[in-house]
């Protein structure tokens, strides 16, 4: 699979993030504390010095892009990696977009704007929707997808698992976006997000095991 276009896009995004970081850092007063983490309720719960916070998205973007660029070269199932190209590309571009959103949220006060903290978790929800939509467009591999041992052993199990995972991940993403936009208490948002994530993660894993167990019983 060809990853050169995404490598170029990554360099552009990383450069843009660095430019925003430098400009915003010059506008913040000494000792300014900025958010670097948001909880399930969409509330900022961890802060750091402005320099660290502003350049965190830059470092994360560079690290993630490097990993995504290398994965196709170290995947043991090389003949099948091309079958997961759409999923890898979606994860790569989606995470870059999330890092750009993170930078905007962190740097916004330097430009006279304060965005709602729930914007970050809403962005996570949109990322899950995008990845969920791409999940069925993958084939067994050790680095991309819902890598249960039963799915890795059986292509039919992989396909069925990812079809279900696609639905649960997209539904979970919709729930997260909805509760982040709704005027509800933070605790309620946290509970809703936790339930959505649990269903999204547990359901396809349990389903993959059930499919394997059913085939073993029939044999």
C-alpha positions in Angstrom: 0.0 0.0 0.0 1.1 3.6 -0.7 1.4 5.9 2.3 3.4 8.8 0.7 0.4 11.2 0.4 -0.5 10.8 4.1 3.2 11.3 5.0 3.1 14.6 3.1 -0.2 15.6 4.8 1.3 14.7 8.1 4.2 17.0 7.6 1.9 19.8 6.6 -0.4 19.3 9.7 2.6 19.0 12.0 4.0 22.2 10.6 0.7 24.0 11.1 0.4 22.7 14.7 3.9 24.0 15.4 3.2 27.4 13.9 0.0 27.7 16.1 2.0 26.6 19.1 4.7 29.2 18.6 2.3 32.0 18.0 0.0 31.1 20.9 3.0 30.6 23.3 4.1 34.2 22.6 0.7 35.5 23.6 0.3 33.6 26.9 1.6 35.1 30.1 4.4 33.4 31.9 3.2 30.6 34.1 0.0 30.0 32.2 -1.6 26.6 32.8 -3.4 25.0 29.9 -5.5 21.7 29.6 -3.8 18.6 28.3 -6.4 15.9 29.2 -10.2 15.7 29.2 -12.3 13.1 31.2 -15.4 11.2 30.1 -17.6 14.1 31.1 -15.8 16.3 28.6 -14.2 18.3 31.4 -10.5 19.3 31.4 -9.0 17.4 34.4 -5.2 17.8 33.8 -3.3 21.0 33.1 0.3 21.8 32.3 2.6 24.7 31.4 1.7 26.5 28.2 4.9 25.3 26.4 4.2 21.6 27.2 0.5 21.9 26.4 0.9 23.7 23.1 3.6 21.4 21.7 2.0 18.1 23.0 -0.2 17.8 19.8 2.9 18.4 17.7 4.8 15.6 19.3 1.8 13.2 19.4 1.1 13.9 15.7 4.7 13.2 14.7 4.8 10.0 16.8 1.5 8.7 15.5 2.4 9.5 11.9 5.7 7.7 12.2 4.0 4.6 13.6 1.4 4.6 10.9 4.0 5.0 8.2 6.0 2.0 9.6 3.1 -0.4 10.1 2.7 -1.6 6.5 6.4 -2.4 6.4 6.3 -4.6 9.6 2.9 -6.3 9.2 3.6 -10.0 8.9 0.5 -10.5 6.8 1.8 -8.3 4.0 -0.4 -9.8 1.4 -3.5 -8.6 3.3 -2.3 -5.2 4.5 -3.7 -3.7 1.3 -7.1 -4.9 2.3 -6.9 -2.8 5.4 -5.6 0.4 3.7 -8.9 2.2 4.0 -9.0 1.6 7.8 -5.4 2.6 8.3 -5.9 5.8 6.3 -9.0 6.6 8.3 -7.3 6.1 11.6 -4.3 8.1 10.4 -6.2 11.1 9.1 -8.8 11.0 11.9 -6.1 11.2 14.6 -4.4 14.0 12.8 -7.7 15.9 12.7 -8.2 15.2 16.4 -4.7 16.6 17.2 -5.6 19.7 15.2 -8.8 20.1 17.1 -6.9 19.6 20.4 -4.4 22.3 19.4 -7.3 24.7 18.5 -8.9 24.1 21.9 -5.7 24.6 23.8 -4.5 27.7 21.9 -7.9 29.4 21.5 -7.6 31.6 24.6 -4.4 33.2 23.2 -6.6 34.5 20.3 -9.4 35.8 22.5 -11.7 32.7 22.2 -12.6 30.0 24.7 -14.2 26.9 23.3 -16.4 24.6 25.4 -14.3 21.9 26.9 -16.8 19.2 25.7 -15.6 20.0 22.1 -12.7 17.6 22.6 -14.8 14.6 23.5 -17.2 15.4 20.8 -14.2 15.2 18.4 -13.5 11.8 19.9 -17.0 10.8 19.1 -16.7 11.9 15.5 -13.4 10.0 15.2 -15.1 6.8 16.4 -17.9 7.3 13.8 -15.3 7.6 11.1 -13.3 4.6 12.2 -16.4 2.6 12.7 -17.5 3.3 9.2 -14.1 2.0 7.9 -13.9 -1.1 10.1 -15.6 -3.5 7.6 -13.0 -2.4 5.0 -10.3 -4.5 6.6 -8.8 -8.0 6.6 -6.9 -9.9 9.3 -3.8 -8.2 10.4 -1.7 -7.9 13.6 -1.9 -4.1 13.9 -5.1 -2.7 12.5 -8.6 -3.7 13.5 -10.3 -5.7 16.2 -7.6 -8.2 16.7 -9.1 -11.0 18.7 -7.3 -14.4 18.5 -10.4 -16.0 17.0 -10.7 -13.3 14.2 -7.1 -13.5 13.4 -7.5 -17.3 12.8 -10.6 -17.0 10.6 -11.2 -14.5 7.9 -15.0 -15.1 8.1 -14.9 -14.4 11.8 -12.9 -11.2 11.2 -15.4 -9.9 8.7 -18.4 -10.7 10.9 -16.7 -9.2 14.0 -15.9 -6.0 12.2 -19.4 -5.6 10.8 -20.7 -5.7 14.3 -17.9 -3.6 15.6 -18.7 -1.1 12.9 -22.2 -0.7 14.2 -21.3 -0.5 17.9 -18.5 1.9 17.3 -20.5 4.3 15.2 -23.4 4.1 17.6 -21.0 4.8 20.5 -19.6 7.8 18.6 -23.1 9.1 18.0 -23.9 8.8 21.7 -20.7 10.6 22.7 -21.3 13.5 20.3 -25.0 13.8 21.4 -24.3 13.8 25.2 -21.4 16.3 24.7 -23.8 18.7 22.9 -26.7 18.2 25.3 -27.2 20.5 28.3 -26.9 17.8 30.9 -24.8 17.3 34.1 -21.2 16.2 33.8 -21.8 13.1 35.8 -24.6 12.0 33.5 -22.3 12.6 30.5 -19.6 10.5 32.1 -22.0 7.6 32.8 -23.4 7.7 29.2 -19.9 7.8 27.7 -18.6 4.9 29.9 -21.6 2.7 28.9 -21.2 3.6 25.2 -17.5 2.7 25.3 -18.1 -0.5 27.3 -20.7 -1.7 24.8 -18.5 -0.7 21.9 -15.5 -2.6 23.1 -17.1 -5.7 24.7 -19.7 -6.6 22.1 -17.5 -7.4 19.1 -15.0 -9.3 21.3 -17.7 -11.4 22.8 -19.3 -11.9 19.4 -16.0 -13.0 17.9 -15.5 -15.6 20.7 -19.1 -16.8 20.2 -18.6 -17.3 16.5 -15.5 -19.3 17.1 -17.2 -21.4 19.9 -20.1 -22.1 17.6 -17.9 -23.3 14.8 -15.9 -25.5 17.3 -19.1 -27.0 18.6 -20.4 -27.8 15.2 -17.2 -29.4 14.2 
